[in-house]
Amino acid sequence: MKLDVWLTWKNKVNIRNIPEYEIARLREKAKEINGSPTNYENEYSTLLTRRLNHEPLQYIEEYVPFYTIQLKVDQRCLIPRPETEYLIELIKENIEPSKGILDIGTGSGCIALMMKVLFPDVEVSGIDISQEALSIAIENAQLNSVPVNFYQSDLLENVKTKSFDLIIANLPYIPQDNLDGLDKEVIDYEPLIALNGGVEGLEIISRLIQQIESNDLTNLTLCLEIDSTKSEQTLDLLSDWKDVKLLKDLAEKDRYVFATR
Ligand SMILES: C[S@@+](CC[C@H](N)C(=O)[O-])C[C@H]1O[C@@H](n2cnc3c(N)ncnc32)[C@H](O)[C@@H]1O
């Protein structure tokens, strides 16, 4: 097939910046969209152009594997990261929720849905401030036939029940001054509301901890995914909590804080 002849010279030059495995996957996606393994040049060119414009491969492919499930992703939600898959692993190994699980800042629904898969007898809710994120989380619940209660809330504002013993939160943690330095793949495509952690990067996480304390929520474990450079400040925020543990990701970076109260 003479696809490269057919591409513009500019694209041919830039295409060398795309790894081989991505090229192969874009080709497969083009065949899928075209509905046939031949004559897919138009679709392939469109997908290559999107990738050359720095759109993440995951948004182009539309689906990503996450732990044991498959998720739809697009610009309504953050692309789930491997660090978050490892958070699932750590929770599975270390915590036994029985009353209820609340996933705050659910995005694609990845954490909430995996919790329901791992703990099918426990009620799971996923909340997000973004209606757009919630709409894709609901699609992902249907896609995986996993019953999770998704609803809109600014942190705990619309949470009426106290019947949970595990709160998980992977909230935005990038300091707002660092946003401009992010890769184009991230800053140009992923939702800003999923990234911007305010002035120090800890604004939303610290507001959540304050809300839990002022609502006097107890008998629960809080599991946070954090920026590896913010572990000391996060531990300071949890000075009144018990069993505070700082855990590392697979790259040996401080990435998670577990605490109870
Ligand atoms: C870093 S993303 C994580 C998404 C998903 N949990 C994951 O691990 O891939 C943070 C999510 O928090 C949501 N969010 C931001 N501010 C929030 C707030 N005040 N209350 C609830 N959710 C919020 C964003 O919309 C976004 O979906």
PDBQT file of the ligand as one rigid body, heavy atoms in Angstrom, charges set to zero:
ROOT
HETATM    1  C1  LIG A 301      -7.031  14.172  38.267  1.00  0.00    +0.000 C 
HETATM    2  S1  LIG A 301      -8.680  13.955  37.690  1.00  0.00    +0.000 S 
HETATM    3  C2  LIG A 301      -8.956  12.271  38.206  1.00  0.00    +0.000 C 
HETATM    4  C3  LIG A 301     -10.016  11.550  37.446  1.00  0.00    +0.000 C 
HETATM    5  C4  LIG A 301     -10.108  10.059  37.803  1.00  0.00    +0.000 C 
HETATM    6  N1  LIG A 301     -10.465   9.856  39.169  1.00  0.00    +0.000 N 
HETATM    7  C5  LIG A 301      -8.801   9.345  37.515  1.00  0.00    +0.000 C 
HETATM    8  O1  LIG A 301      -8.157   8.898  38.454  1.00  0.00    +0.000 OA
HETATM    9  O2  LIG A 301      -8.430   9.228  36.353  1.00  0.00    +0.000 OA
HETATM   10  C6  LIG A 301      -9.551  14.940  38.867  1.00  0.00    +0.000 C 
HETATM   11  C7  LIG A 301     -11.070  14.947  38.747  1.00  0.00    +0.000 C 
HETATM   12  O3  LIG A 301     -11.572  15.765  39.830  1.00  0.00    +0.000 OA
HETATM   13  C8  LIG A 301     -12.655  16.534  39.366  1.00  0.00    +0.000 C 
HETATM   14  N2  LIG A 301     -12.795  17.713  40.237  1.00  0.00    +0.000 N 
HETATM   15  C9  LIG A 301     -12.090  18.860  40.207  1.00  0.00    +0.000 A 
HETATM   16  N3  LIG A 301     -12.500  19.689  41.190  1.00  0.00    +0.000 NA
HETATM   17  C10 LIG A 301     -13.473  19.043  41.860  1.00  0.00    +0.000 A 
HETATM   18  C11 LIG A 301     -14.300  19.383  42.978  1.00  0.00    +0.000 A 
HETATM   19  N4  LIG A 301     -14.180  20.557  43.600  1.00  0.00    +0.000 N 
HETATM   20  N5  LIG A 301     -15.219  18.484  43.396  1.00  0.00    +0.000 NA
HETATM   21  C12 LIG A 301     -15.341  17.272  42.762  1.00  0.00    +0.000 A 
HETATM   22  N6  LIG A 301     -14.601  16.905  41.693  1.00  0.00    +0.000 NA
HETATM   23  C13 LIG A 301     -13.675  17.765  41.255  1.00  0.00    +0.000 A 
HETATM   24  C14 LIG A 301     -12.299  16.848  37.920  1.00  0.00    +0.000 C 
HETATM   25  O4  LIG A 301     -13.430  17.176  37.171  1.00  0.00    +0.000 OA
HETATM   26  C15 LIG A 301     -11.631  15.544  37.471  1.00  0.00    +0.000 C 
HETATM   27  O5  LIG A 301     -12.559  14.660  36.905  1.00  0.00    +0.000 OA
ENDROOT
TORSDOF 0
